[in-house]
Amino acid sequence: MKKTDPLIDEIRQIRHEISAEFDHDPKKMYAYYKQVEKELKASGQYTFLEDQQA
């Protein structure tokens, strides 16, 4: 029988809960994270990789 790692199980559970917040729809999740990215860029508190390459 295969042993399970409690840490991996916890990560999978958290990922499942996050996915459930978006009805398990990757397009909804992507749109949310793109909006968060936009807000973080506008705040000026964070540097993004693509900004450094320009």
N, C-alpha and C positions, 0 to 999 in steps of 0.2 A: 504494500500500500504506500502511496506517495505521501510524504510529509508536506504539510503546508506551512508556510512562513507567516506568522501572525502579522508582521509588518506589511507584507505583500497583500494579505487579506484585507488589512485596514485601508491600504491605498486603493485597492479595487472597490471597496465599499464606498469610499469618498468619491471616487470617479463616477460610480454609478449614481450616487446622490446628486452630483453636479449635473450629470446627463439628464436625470429625471426633472431637474428644474427647467429644462428646455424641451420637455416632452420627448427626450431621446432623439431630437432633431438636430443633426449637425449644422444645418444652415442657420437655425436659430442661435445655436451656440457660437458659431463663427461671427454672426452679426453682432452679438453681444460683445464678444472680445474685440472686434474691430472698433466698436464704439468706445470701449474702455481705453483702447490704445489711443484713439483720437483725443480723448479727454486727458490722458496722461501726457501726451505730446504738448497739448495746449497749456498744461500747467507749467511747463518749463523745468520741472523738477527732475526729469529723467532724460537720459541720453539714449537714443536708439541707434542700433547698428547702421541702418541705412542712412541716418543723418551723419554719421562719422565718415562714411565712404564718399560722400558728396564733395 
